[in-house]
């Protein structure tokens, strides 16, 4: 009996108060505009494998690569050593 009395008391407490308004369906004019999703980000990868040549560009059909090779001194913690050094550039052929 006590179990049923709790449900009856709860039902009386859940009646609508005089200041409560019923929810109404909103018209299309009242709704905010739908959020637009940002465009999908694409990952761009080069079609060639990096080989240490920078900058990579097309020097032209008759270009010639000029290289100068010398030996230079490098100062290292173990002592001074002489190492080969090469510098290259493109010139018109």
Secondary structure by P-SEA (a helix, b strand, c coil): caaaaaaaaaaaaacccccccccccccccccccccccccbbbbbbbcccccccccccccccbbbbbbbbbbbbbbccccbbbbbbbbbbbbcc
